[in-house]
Amino acid sequence: MPVCSTLSTSKYKNPAELSAWGADATGPDLTAKGVGNFTQDDGIPLQVWDASDVTIGMPACKSGSTSGWTCGVVTADKVTESVNDNGELLDVYGFHFSAFLLSGDSGGAIVSSHYSIGVDSYGNMSSCDDAADDDAVAGGFAIVDGKYNAEAMFKHGFNLSINVGQPKFAKLAAGQISGMVDAAAGAKVTVAVDGKSYVAIVGNAGAWTVRLPKALAPGSHKVTAVASLQAKGSDFTTTGDAASRKFTL
């Protein structure tokens, strides 16, 4: 059953960051309806880290210029729906999800946590009251899921913009360099210690660690780290800002 929300208009702040208008003041919660004044500054913007396949039951939140930021879950995957486009029936391939969606929302982002899963495409609701109907439908066009998706159909003409953050150092030790980064699991962090490069892979919580094959000698050292990721289905690699630190053992 679609979730009807009173949140205000949501829109992109930049291609890799989604504004959650009216979201909870502590950030864009995937289930909360929000406690702010329904303005763009109420919620912390949601960074888009990568694209994701769609699975039934996964959380799904959408932005839309008419109905704003609303959330639900994916209810059906790899669906083909005939949609009336100015009198012409067109097949749209994608998924259904239980969020409130209205005419005019088309083209808005659909995300699951920090991962892009689709764009608003169609629905059969005309008001908030319709969201409670058992046959209410909100449909999304998939970014990478299934045979017919944005990456497959538009190929080199479509590349998802993602955010890859600047690494932060947590531990600078003789045998280990570790830290955190705002980036998708699987992103690469290239770490240079006194000019020698090593690679770490970002984990699910943004953590990364490089274990040095030879312990650093006592004295002054310099470390530089930069994160990068090629978005799922994309031709391009996005590289974040580098972070540098001098430290003494």
QUIGIMO-V855754 format. One record per residue. N is the residue number from 1. SS is DSSP state (h for helix, s for strand, l for the rest). OMEGA is omega in whole degrees, 0 to 359 (NA if undefined). Layout:
N:SS:OMEGA / N:SS:OMEGA
This chain:
1:l:182 / 2:l:178 / 3:s:180 / 4:l:185 / 5:l:178 / 6:l:181 / 7:l:184 / 8:l:186 / 9:l:177 / 10:l:180 / 11:l:177 / 12:s:167 / 13:s:169 / 14:s:190 / 15:l:183 / 16:l:183 / 17:s:184 / 18:s:177 / 19:l:179 / 20:l:182 / 21:l:177 / 22:l:180 / 23:l:180 / 24:l:185 / 25:l:179 / 26:l:179 / 27:l:184 / 28:l:179 / 29:l:183 / 30:l:181 / 31:l:183 / 32:l:178 / 33:l:175 / 34:l:182 / 35:l:185 / 36:l:180 / 37:l:178 / 38:l:173 / 39:l:185 / 40:h:184 / 41:h:181 / 42:h:187 / 43:l:175 / 44:l:180 / 45:l:181 / 46:s:179 / 47:s:177 / 48:l:186 / 49:l:184 / 50:s:173 / 51:s:181 / 52:l:169 / 53:l:181 / 54:l:173 / 55:l:181 / 56:l:180 / 57:l:180 / 58:l:177 / 59:s:178 / 60:s:176 / 61:s:181 / 62:s:170 / 63:l:179 / 64:l:184 / 65:l:178 / 66:l:188 / 67:l:172 / 68:l:185 / 69:l:179 / 70:s:188 / 71:s:175 / 72:s:177 / 73:s:175 / 74:s:183 / 75:s:179 / 76:s:183 / 77:s:178 / 78:s:181 / 79:s:172 / 80:s:183 / 81:s:175 / 82:s:185 / 83:s:179 / 84:s:179 / 85:s:181 / 86:l:176 / 87:l:179 / 88:s:178 / 89:s:180 / 90:s:176 / 91:s:176 / 92:s:182 / 93:s:180 / 94:s:186 / 95:s:174 / 96:s:177 / 97:s:191 / 98:l:174 / 99:s:179 / 100:l:183 / 101:l:182 / 102:l:173 / 103:l:184 / 104:l:178 / 105:l:186 / 106:l:180 / 107:l:178 / 108:l:183 / 109:s:171 / 110:s:183 / 111:s:170 / 112:s:191 / 113:l:182 / 114:l:187 / 115:s:179 / 116:s:178 / 117:s:180 / 118:s:175 / 119:s:178 / 120:s:184 / 121:s:184 / 122:s:176 / 123:s:180 / 124:l:179 / 125:l:177 / 126:l:178 / 127:l:180 / 128:h:181 / 129:h:182 / 130:h:184 / 131:h:181 / 132:h:181 / 133:l:180 / 134:l:181 / 135:l:178 / 136:l:183 / 137:l:168 / 138:s:185 / 139:s:178 / 140:s:174 / 141:s:190 / 142:s:176 / 143:l:182 / 144:l:186 / 145:l:174 / 146:l:183 / 147:l:182 / 148:l:180 / 149:l:184 / 150:h:182 / 151:h:182 / 152:h:187 / 153:h:182 / 154:h:174 / 155:h:186 / 156:h:178 / 157:h:181 / 158:l:174 / 159:l:182 / 160:l:174 / 161:l:182 / 162:l:177 / 163:l:172 / 164:l:188 / 165:l:176 / 166:l:181 / 167:l:173 / 168:s:182 / 169:s:178 / 170:s:182 / 171:s:176 / 172:s:185 / 173:l:183 / 174:l:184 / 175:l:186 / 176:s:172 / 177:s:181 / 178:s:180 / 179:s:181 / 180:s:175 / 181:l:174 / 182:l:182 / 183:l:181 / 184:l:171 / 185:l:183 / 186:l:176 / 187:l:182 / 188:s:173 / 189:s:177 / 190:s:185 / 191:s:176 / 192:s:178 / 193:s:183 / 194:l:176 / 195:l:178 / 196:s:187 / 197:s:177 / 198:s:182 / 199:s:174 / 200:s:177 / 201:s:183 / 202:l:178 / 203:l:184 / 204:l:182 / 205:l:179 / 206:l:182 / 207:s:175 / 208:s:182 / 209:s:171 / 210:s:175 / 211:s:186 / 212:l:181 / 213:l:178 / 214:l:182 / 215:l:179 / 216:l:179 / 217:l:175 / 218:l:180 / 219:l:184 / 220:s:181 / 221:s:176 / 222:s:179 / 223:s:176 / 224:s:180 / 225:s:177 / 226:s:182 / 227:s:178 / 228:s:178 / 229:s:170 / 230:s:183 / 231:l:181 / 232:l:179 / 233:l:185 / 234:l:175 / 235:l:191 / 236:l:173 / 237:s:177 / 238:s:181 / 239:s:180 / 240:l:179 / 241:l:179 / 242:l:175 / 243:s:181 / 244:s:179 / 245:s:170 / 246:s:181 / 247:s:182 / 248:s:177 / 249:l:NA
